[in-house]
C-alpha cells in the first residue's frame, strides 16, 4: 500500500533535516545509501547463486553507479566489455604459462602497459573500458595463479560476478538516475555561438575589436566544454554523430576567436552590410529558424572585404548546419565556388581532427611496464606470498589513474581510503566472522562495512577517499572461503594492497611524472613541431583544412593543460594563437608559391621563409622573433590582389603575429 503524499513529503523533509544536521548533502547521501543497498543485495545474491567471489559483484555496484542515466548505462557497458577482454587475456596467459610467475610477470606488465597507453588515446568511457581491461587481466591471473587448472572457472566467475553487479546497479539506479534534457548541450552551444555573433556584429558597426581578456576567457570555457563532450552525450545511440557535430561547432568558434587579433576595422558601408547580415542571423535564431543558411549568407557579404572572416563564417555556418540537420548536416554545407589552385573546394567543409597524445601514451606504457616489472622481479626473487596482491594494486593504480591531471596528488587520498578500508576488512574478519558459521553468516557480517561505506562516501570530509574505502574493504574479504583468521597473514595481505598506492605514487613522481605543466610544455613543443613539418612539405596547403582543424583542437587542449597547471588562461591562448598564426602563414606561403603569376622576388622570399620555418623552434622566444620578422616581410606585399585569398591569409597571420609578439 502506497503511503499518502503528505506522509511521504514529511518523511523526505525529516530525512533532509537530519542529513543536513549531520553534515551531509541530502541528495548525495540518498544516492550513496541506494548504492550501498544495491551493493549489499549483489553480495547476497552472488553468495546465494554459488559464485566464488560475490564481493566482486558488490564492488561493481559501487563502481558502476552513476547519478546520471547516460553515464550509468555507458559505464556499465564498457565495464562488461573491459572485464571480458581482460578476463580472456588473463585466463589465456595463465593457461599458457601454467601459472608460472616467470610468464605472468612480463605478460601482465606488457598488457597493462598497452591498455594504459591506449587509454591515453581514447576519450570518455571508451578510455575507462580500456584501462579496466588492463587490470582485470591482473585480477584474474594473480588472484588464482596457484591453481592454473581452475583458471577458466575463475575467469568465468569474474565475468559472472561483474555481470551480476552491473545488472543490480542498473536495477537499483535507473529508477532514480537523472535524465538531463536531450537538447541542453545544443542549447548551450547555440548560446555561445550567438554570443560570438553579437560581438562580431558590434565590431562591424563600431570597429572596436574584442578585448583579449574576453577572448582568453571564452577559449577557456570552450576548452572545458570540449573536454567533457563524450561524457555529456553518453548513453545515446547517436552519440558519435552528435559529438562530431558539436565539436565542429566548437572548433569553428575557436577559429573565430583566433581571428580577432588580426582583425582590421571595416569601412563604414562594408561594416554596416556585414552587421545587417549578422543581425539577420540573430533574428533567425530568435524566431527559432535554422541559423546555418543565414551564416552562409553573412559569409558571402564578408567575402568582398575580408576573405579570412568569410572563411571563418562559412565554417561556422557549416557547423551550425551539422547540428541543425538530423542527417548530420549533409544539406547544410556552403555552396562551393569554382575550385582553383589557391582555394580548394573542400576548404569550408567542417572537419574534425582530434589531437592524440602519443607522447603521454608512450610514457604511460613505459611507466606501467617498468613499475610492474620491478614488482614482478621482487616476486620472482623472493617468492613473497603477498607479492601478487601488491602487483595487482600497482596494476590498478598505474592504469586507472594514468589519465588524471595529477595522479600523484590523487594517490595520497587513495592511500588514506585503502588504509581505512583494509582496517575495516580486518575488523570484520577478526571481530565479526568468529561469531557466525557458514558462508551466509559471513556474507551478512559484511553488510555493516557496506553500509558504513555509504556514509564515508557521502560526507564532505571523507568523500575524497570513500570510494577506495569501499573497494579495498570488499576486496580483502573472502566470505565464500572459510579459513581461520590469523593476524600475521591478514596484516601481510592488507599491507601488500595498501602499499600499491605508495608504489604508484613513487612511479608517478619519478617515471615521466605527469602533470599540467609538463603536458603543457609537451603539447606546445608538439604544435611547433607540426608547424615545422608543414613548412617542410611543399604540398601541405592542399590539406589546409586538416592541418587547421588539428591545430585548433590542440589549441583547446593547450588551454585546458594551462588551466590544469594552474596557469592563467592567457598563457595557453597566447601560445596557441602564435602557433596557429604561424601555421596559417605557412599554409598561405605554400598557396602563394603555387601561383604562377607570383613575382620572382616574392617567390624567393616565400621559399626562404618556408625553409626557415621548417627548422624546429627551440623556444617560445625564438617563435616570437620569427613571427616579428615574418610579419615585417608579409606586410611588404601590400594589399592583396583581388581573389588572392592566400595573400590575404598571409597578411592576416602577419598581423596576428606582430600583435602577439
C-alpha positions in Angstrom: 0.0 0.0 0.0 1.4 3.4 -1.1 2.0 6.0 1.7 -0.1 9.2 1.5 1.7 12.1 -0.3 1.6 14.1 2.9 3.4 11.4 4.8 6.0 10.9 2.0 6.7 14.7 1.9 7.0 14.8 5.7 9.4 11.9 5.6 11.5 13.5 2.9 11.7 16.7 4.9 12.8 14.8 8.0 15.5 13.0 6.1 16.8 16.2 4.6 16.9 18.0 8.0 18.6 15.0 9.7 21.2 14.7 6.8 22.0 18.4 6.9 22.2 18.4 10.7 24.8 15.6 10.5 26.8 17.5 7.8 25.6 15.5 4.7 24.2 16.8 1.5 20.8 15.1 1.3 20.9 14.2 -2.4 24.4 12.8 -2.1 23.6 10.7 0.9 20.4 9.3 -0.7 22.5 8.3 -3.7 25.2 6.5 -1.6 22.6 4.8 0.6 20.8 3.4 -2.6 24.2 2.3 -3.9 25.0 0.6 -0.6 21.7 -1.2 -0.7 22.4 -2.4 -4.2 25.9 -3.4 -3.2 24.7 -5.5 -0.3 22.0 -7.0 -2.5 24.6 -8.0 -5.1 26.8 -9.5 -2.4 24.0 -11.7 -1.0 22.7 -12.7 -4.5 26.2 -13.7 -5.6 26.6 -15.9 -2.5 23.2 -17.5 -2.9 23.9 -18.2 -6.6 27.1 -20.0 -5.6 29.6 -17.6 -7.1 33.0 -17.9 -5.5 33.7 -14.1 -5.3 30.4 -12.3 -4.6 32.3 -9.4 -3.2 33.3 -8.5 -6.8 29.6 -8.1 -7.6 29.3 -5.7 -4.7 32.3 -3.8 -5.8 30.9 -3.5 -9.3 27.7 -1.8 -8.0 29.9 0.9 -6.3 31.9 1.4 -9.5 29.0 1.4 -12.0 26.6 3.5 -10.0 26.2 7.0 -11.5 23.8 9.8 -10.8 23.2 10.4 -14.5 21.3 7.9 -16.6 23.5 8.1 -19.7 26.7 7.7 -17.6 25.2 4.7 -15.8 24.3 2.8 -19.0 27.5 3.5 -20.9 29.9 2.9 -18.0 28.1 -0.4 -17.2 28.5 -1.4 -20.9 32.2 -0.6 -21.0 32.8 -2.3 -17.7 31.4 -5.5 -19.1 33.4 -5.2 -22.3 36.6 -4.3 -20.5 36.2 -7.1 -18.0 35.5 -9.7 -20.7 38.6 -8.7 -22.6 40.8 -8.6 -19.5 39.5 -11.9 -18.2 40.0 -13.6 -21.5 43.6 -12.4 -21.7 44.3 -13.4 -18.0 42.9 -16.9 -18.5 44.9 -17.4 -21.7 48.1 -16.2 -20.0 47.7 -18.5 -17.0 46.8 -21.4 -19.2 49.8 -20.9 -21.5 52.3 -20.4 -18.6 50.7 -23.0 -16.2 50.6 -20.2 -13.6 54.4 -19.7 -13.6 55.4 -16.2 -12.3 58.1 -16.1 -15.0 55.4 -16.0 -17.6 52.8 -13.9 -15.7 55.1 -11.0 -14.8 56.2 -10.0 -18.3 52.8 -10.9 -19.9 50.8 -8.8 -17.4 53.3 -5.9 -17.5 53.1 -5.6 -21.2 49.3 -6.0 -21.3 48.7 -3.4 -18.6 51.1 -1.1 -20.3 49.4 -1.4 -23.6 46.0 -0.8 -22.1 47.2 2.2 -20.1 48.8 3.7 -23.2 45.7 3.1 -25.3 43.6 4.7 -22.6 45.5 8.0 -23.2 44.4 8.0 -26.9 40.7 7.3 -26.3 38.1 9.5 -24.6 35.2 9.1 -22.3 34.1 5.7 -21.1 35.9 4.0 -24.0 39.1 5.0 -22.3 37.8 3.7 -19.0 36.9 0.3 -20.5 40.4 0.0 -22.0 42.1 0.8 -18.6 39.7 -1.7 -17.0 40.8 -4.5 -19.4 44.4 -3.9 -18.2 43.9 -4.5 -14.6 41.1 -7.1 -15.0 43.7 -9.4 -16.5 45.9 -8.9 -13.5 43.0 -9.6 -11.1 42.2 -12.9 -12.9 45.8 -14.1 -13.3 47.2 -13.0 -9.9 44.5 -13.9 -7.5 44.3 -17.6 -8.6 47.7 -18.1 -10.3 48.5 -21.0 -7.9 45.6 -23.1 -9.4 46.1 -23.0 -13.2 43.8 -25.9 -13.7 40.9 -23.9 -12.4 41.7 -20.7 -14.2 38.9 -21.0 -16.7 36.3 -21.3 -14.0 38.0 -18.5 -12.1 37.8 -16.2 -15.2 34.1 -17.2 -15.8 33.4 -16.4 -12.1 34.9 -13.0 -12.6 32.8 -12.3 -15.6 29.6 -13.5 -13.9 30.1 -11.5 -10.8 30.8 -8.4 -12.8 27.7 -9.0 -14.9 25.6 -9.5 -11.7 26.9 -6.3 -10.3 26.1 -4.4 -13.5 22.5 -5.8 -13.5 21.9 -4.9 -9.9 23.4 -1.4 -10.4 21.1 -0.8 -13.3 18.1 -2.2 -11.4 18.7 0.0 -8.4 19.9 3.2 -10.0 17.9 3.5 -13.3 14.8 4.4 -11.4 16.5 7.4 -9.7 19.2 8.4 -12.2 18.6 11.9 -13.6 17.9 12.2 -17.3 19.4 15.6 -18.4 17.4 17.4 -21.2 18.3 16.0 -24.5 18.9 19.4 -26.1 20.7 21.1 -23.1 24.1 20.8 -24.7 22.8 22.0 -28.1 21.2 25.0 -26.4 24.4 25.8 -24.6 26.4 25.6 -27.9 23.8 27.7 -29.7 24.0 30.3 -26.9 27.8 30.5 -27.1 27.7 30.8 -30.9 25.1 33.6 -30.8 27.2 35.5 -28.2 30.2 35.3 -30.7 28.0 36.7 -33.5 26.7 39.6 -31.4 30.3 40.6 -30.6 31.1 40.4 -34.3 28.1 42.4 -35.3 29.1 45.1 -32.7 32.6 45.2 -34.2 31.2 45.6 -37.7 29.2 48.6 -36.6 31.8 50.3 -34.4 35.2 48.9 -35.5 36.1 48.1 -31.8 37.6 44.6 -31.6 37.0 42.0 -28.9 39.3 42.5 -25.8 41.9 39.9 -25.5 40.9 39.1 -21.9 37.4 38.3 -23.1 38.8 36.1 -25.8 41.0 34.2 -23.4 38.1 33.6 -21.0 35.9 32.3 -23.9 38.7 30.0 -25.1 39.0 28.5 -21.6 35.2 27.9 -21.5 35.2 26.2 -24.9 38.2 24.0 -23.7 36.3 22.9 -20.7 33.2 22.2 -22.7 35.1 20.2 -25.4 36.9 18.0 -22.8 33.6 16.7 -21.5 31.7 16.3 -24.8 31.7 12.5 -24.8 30.5 12.3 -21.2 27.7 14.8 -21.7 26.2 12.7 -24.5 27.0 9.3 -23.0 24.3 6.6 -23.3 22.7 7.9 -26.5 22.5 5.8 -29.6 23.7 8.6 -31.9 26.3 10.0 -29.6 29.2 9.7 -32.1 27.4 11.8 -34.7 26.3 14.2 -32.1 29.8 14.6 -30.6 31.2 15.2 -34.1 28.7 17.9 -34.9 29.2 19.6 -31.6 32.9 19.5 -31.9 32.6 21.1 -35.4 30.8 24.0 -33.8 33.4 24.3 -31.1 36.4 24.4 -33.4 34.6 26.8 -35.7 34.1 29.2 -32.7 37.8 28.7 -31.9 38.6 29.8 -35.4 36.5 33.0 -34.9 38.2 33.8 -31.5 41.6 33.3 -33.0 40.7 35.6 -36.0 40.1 38.6 -33.7 43.8 39.6 -33.1 44.3 40.1 -36.9 41.1 42.0 -37.5 41.1 45.4 -39.1 38.3 47.9 -38.7 35.9 47.7 -41.8 34.9 50.6 -43.9 31.6 52.2 -42.8 29.5 50.8 -45.7 31.0 47.4 -45.6 30.7 47.2 -41.8 27.0 48.2 -42.0 26.3 45.5 -44.6 28.0 42.8 -42.6 26.3 43.9 -39.4 22.9 43.7 -41.1 23.7 40.2 -42.4 24.7 39.1 -38.9 21.6 40.7 -37.4 19.5 38.6 -39.8 21.2 35.5 -38.4 20.4 36.6 -34.8 16.8 37.3 -35.8 16.5 33.9 -37.3 17.8 32.4 -34.0 15.3 34.3 -32.0 12.5 33.2 -34.3 13.6 29.6 -33.9 14.7 29.2 -37.5 18.0 27.4 -38.6 20.9 29.8 -38.4 23.2 27.9 -40.8 21.8 29.4 -44.1 21.9 32.9 -42.6 25.5 32.5 -41.5 26.5 31.3 -45.0 24.8 34.5 -46.4 26.8 36.6 -44.0 29.9 34.9 -45.2 29.0 35.9 -48.8 28.7 39.5 -47.6 32.1 39.4 -45.8 33.9 37.8 -48.8 34.4 41.1 -50.6 36.0 42.9 -47.6 37.7 40.2 -45.6 38.4 36.7 -47.0 39.6 35.3 -43.7 36.4 36.4 -41.9 34.4 34.9 -44.7 36.1 31.6 -44.3 35.5 31.6 -40.6 31.8 32.4 -41.1 31.5 29.6 -43.6 32.9 27.1 -41.3 30.7 28.3 -38.5 27.6 28.1 -40.8 28.5 24.6 -42.0 29.0 23.5 -38.3 25.6 25.0 -37.4 24.1 23.1 -40.3 25.6 19.9 -39.0 23.9 20.4 -35.6 20.6 21.5 -37.0 20.3 18.8 -39.7 19.1 15.4 -38.5 21.1 13.7 -41.2 24.4 15.1 -39.9 24.4 18.3 -41.8 24.8 17.0 -45.3 22.5 19.6 -46.7 23.9 22.5 -44.7 27.2 22.9 -46.3 28.1 26.1 -48.1 27.8 26.3 -51.8 31.3 25.9 -53.1 32.9 28.3 -55.5 34.8 27.1 -58.6 37.9 25.3 -57.3 41.3 26.9 -58.0 44.9 26.3 -57.0 44.6 28.8 -54.2 41.1 27.8 -53.0 40.5 24.1 -52.8 36.8 23.1 -52.9 36.9 21.4 -49.5 38.2 24.5 -47.8 34.9 25.2 -46.0 33.6 21.8 -45.2 33.5 21.2 -41.5 36.4 18.9 -40.5 37.2 17.4 -37.1 40.7 16.1 -36.4 41.4 15.2 -32.8 44.6 15.6 -31.0 46.0 12.2 -29.9 48.6 12.4 -27.1 51.1 9.8 -28.4 53.8 11.2 -26.1 51.6 10.6 -23.0 50.7 7.1 -24.4 54.3 6.1 -24.8 55.3 7.4 -21.4 52.3 5.7 -19.7 53.2 2.4 -21.4 56.8 2.6 -20.3 55.9 3.7 -16.7 53.4 0.8 -16.3 55.8 -1.8 -17.8 58.7 -0.7 -15.7 56.8 -0.4 -12.4 55.1 -3.8 -12.8 58.3 -5.3 -14.0 60.1 -4.2 -10.8 57.4 -5.6 -8.5 57.3 -8.8 -10.5 61.1 -9.1 -10.2 60.7 -8.8 -6.4 58.2 -11.6 -6.5 60.5 -13.8 -8.6 63.5 -13.1 -6.4 61.9 -13.5 -3.0 58.8 -15.7 -3.5 56.9 -13.3 -1.2 53.3 -14.8 -0.9 51.7 -11.3 -0.8 53.6 -10.0 -3.8 50.7 -10.9 -6.2 48.4 -8.6 -4.2 51.0 -5.8 -4.4 51.4 -6.3 -8.1 47.6 -6.2 -8.5 47.3 -3.0 -6.5 50.1 -1.4 -8.6 48.5 -2.5 -11.8 45.2 -0.9 -10.8 46.8 2.4 -9.7 49.2 2.8 -12.7 46.4 2.2 -15.3 43.2 3.5 -13.8 44.7 6.9 -12.7 47.1 7.4 -15.6 44.7 9.8 -17.4 44.3 12.1 -14.4 45.8 15.6 -14.5 47.8 15.0 -11.3 47.7 11.3 -10.4 50.5 11.7 -7.8 48.3 14.0 -5.7 45.3 11.6 -6.0 47.4 8.7 -4.7 47.5 10.3 -1.3 43.8 10.2 -1.0 43.7 6.7 -2.4 46.2 5.6 0.2 44.1 7.0 3.1 40.9 5.3 1.7 42.6 2.0 1.2 44.2 2.1 4.7 40.9 2.6 6.3 39.2 0.0 4.1 41.9 -2.5 4.9 41.5 -1.8 8.6 37.7 -2.3 8.3 38.1 -5.6 6.5 40.5 -6.9 9.2 38.0 -5.8 11.8 35.2 -7.8 10.1 37.4 -10.9 9.8 38.7 -10.7 13.4 35.7 -9.5 15.3 32.5 -10.4 13.4 33.2 -13.6 11.5 34.2 -15.7 14.5 30.7 -15.3 15.8 28.9 -16.9 12.8 29.1 -20.2 10.9 28.8 -20.8 7.2 29.2 -18.6 4.2 25.7 -17.0 4.6 26.7 -15.8 8.1 29.9 -14.3 6.8 28.1 -12.6 4.0 25.7 -11.0 6.5 28.5 -9.8 8.6 29.9 -7.9 5.6 26.9 -5.8 5.4 27.9 -3.3 8.2 31.0 -2.5 6.2 28.9 -1.9 3.0 26.5 0.3 4.9 29.4 2.3 6.6 30.8 2.9 3.1 27.7 4.9 2.2 28.3 7.4 4.9 32.1 7.6 4.3 31.5 8.3 0.6 28.7 10.9 1.3 30.3 13.1 3.9 32.2 16.1 2.5 35.2 15.4 4.7 35.7 11.8 3.8 34.2 11.7 0.3 37.6 12.0 -1.4 38.7 8.6 -0.2 35.3 6.9 0.4 35.4 5.1 -2.9 38.7 3.4 -2.1 37.4 2.6 1.4 34.6 0.6 -0.1 36.5 -1.2 -2.8 39.5 -2.3 -0.7 37.3 -3.3 2.2 35.4 -5.7 -0.1 38.4 -6.8 -2.0 40.1 -8.2 1.2 37.0 -10.1 2.3 36.6 -13.7 1.0 33.2 -14.7 2.6 32.8 -17.9 0.5 36.1 -19.4 1.6 36.3 -20.4 5.2 39.7 -20.1 6.9 40.9 -19.4 10.3 41.9 -15.7 10.7 45.5 -15.1 11.6 46.7 -11.6 12.2 50.2 -12.1 10.6 48.6 -13.3 7.3 45.8 -10.7 7.4 48.2 -7.8 8.1 50.6 -9.0 5.3 47.8 -9.1 2.8 46.5 -5.7 3.9 50.0 -4.2 3.8 50.5 -5.5 0.2 47.3 -4.0 -1.0 47.8 -0.7 0.8 51.4 -0.4 -0.5 50.0 -0.2 -4.1 49.2 3.5 -4.0 52.6 4.2 -2.4 54.5 2.4 -5.1 52.3 4.1 -7.7 53.0 7.5 -6.1 56.7 6.9 -6.5 56.2 5.8 -10.1 54.2 8.9 -10.9 56.8 11.1 -9.2 59.9 9.5 -10.7 59.0 7.9 -14.1 57.9 10.5 -16.7 56.0 12.5 -14.0 52.6 13.6 -15.5 51.2 17.0 -14.6 49.6 20.0 -16.2 52.8 22.0 -16.7 54.7 19.1 -18.2 51.8 18.3 -20.6 51.5 22.0 -21.4 55.2 22.2 -22.4 55.0 18.9 -24.4 51.9 20.0 -26.3 53.4 23.4 -27.1 56.5 21.7 -28.4 54.4 19.3 -30.5 52.4 22.1 -32.0 55.5 23.9 -33.0 57.0 20.8 -34.5 53.8 20.3 -36.5 54.2 23.7 -38.0 57.8 22.9 -38.9 56.6 19.7 -40.6 54.0 21.7 -42.5 56.8 24.1 -43.7 58.9 21.1 -44.9 56.1 19.8 -47.1 55.6 21.8 -50.3 52.1 20.5 -50.8 50.9 20.8 -47.2 48.5 23.6 -48.2 46.4 21.1 -50.1 45.4 19.6 -46.7 44.9 23.0 -45.1 41.6 22.2 -43.5 43.0 19.1 -41.9 46.0 21.0 -40.5 43.9 23.8 -39.3 41.3 21.6 -37.6 44.0 19.6 -35.7 45.8 22.8 -34.6 42.6 24.4 -33.5 41.7 21.3 -31.4 45.3 21.4 -30.0 44.8 25.0 -29.0 41.8 23.9 -26.9 43.9 21.1 -25.3 46.7 23.6 -24.7 44.3 26.0 -22.9 43.0 23.1 -20.9 46.5 22.0 -19.9 47.3 25.5 -18.9 44.2 25.5 -16.7 45.2 22.2 -15.2 48.6 23.5 -14.5 47.2 26.5 -12.6 48.3 28.9 -15.3 46.2 31.9 -16.3 44.0 31.4 -19.5 46.1 33.9 -21.5 49.2 31.6 -21.3 47.6 28.8 -23.4 45.6 31.3 -25.5 48.7 33.4 -26.4 50.9 30.4 -27.1 48.2 28.7 -29.2 47.4 31.8 -31.1 51.1 32.3 -32.1 51.5 28.7 -33.2 48.2 28.7 -35.1 49.0 32.0 -36.8 52.4 30.7 -37.8 50.8 27.6 -39.3 48.3 29.8 -41.2 51.3 31.7 -42.6 53.0 28.5 -43.7 49.9 27.4 -45.5 49.4 30.8 -47.1 53.1 30.8 -48.3 52.5 27.4 -49.8 49.5 28.6 -51.7 51.4 31.7 -52.9 54.2 29.6 -54.3 51.6 27.6 -56.2 50.6 30.8 -58.1 52.3 31.0 -61.5 52.0 34.8 -61.5 53.9 35.4 -58.2 56.8 37.9 -58.8 60.3 36.3 -58.6 61.3 38.4 -55.6 58.2 37.4 -53.6 58.7 33.8 -54.6 62.3 33.8 -53.3 61.2 35.5 -50.1 58.4 32.9 -49.6 60.8 30.0 -50.3 63.3 31.4 -47.8 60.6 31.7 -45.2 59.4 28.1 -45.7 63.0 26.9 -45.3 63.4 28.9 -42.1 60.1 27.7 -40.6 60.9 24.1 -41.4 63.7 24.3 -38.8 62.3 23.3 -35.4 61.7 26.2 -32.9 63.7 25.6 -29.7 61.8 28.1 -27.5 58.8 30.4 -27.4 61.1 33.4 -27.6 62.5 32.1 -30.9 59.0 31.6 -32.2 58.1 35.2 -31.4 61.3 36.5 -33.1 60.4 34.6 -36.2 56.9 35.9 -36.1 58.0 39.5 -36.0 60.3 39.0 -39.0 57.6 37.2 -40.9 55.1 40.0 -40.1 57.6 42.6 -41.5 58.1 40.7 -44.8 54.4 39.8 -45.2 53.3 43.4 -44.8 55.7 44.5 -47.6 53.5 42.7 -50.1 50.9 45.5 -49.8 47.2 45.0 -50.3 46.4 41.5 -51.7 45.3 41.3 -55.3 41.6 40.6 -55.8 40.9 37.0 -55.5 44.2 36.0 -53.9 42.9 34.6 -50.6 46.3 33.2 -49.8 47.9 36.7 -49.7 45.0 37.9 -47.5 45.5 34.9 -45.2 49.3 35.6 -45.0 48.8 39.3 -44.1 46.2 38.4 -41.5 48.6 35.9 -39.9 51.3 38.5 -40.1 49.1 41.0 -38.2 48.3 38.4 -35.5 52.0 37.5 -35.0 53.0 41.2 -35.0 50.5 41.9 -32.2 51.2 38.7 -30.3 54.9 39.4 -30.3 
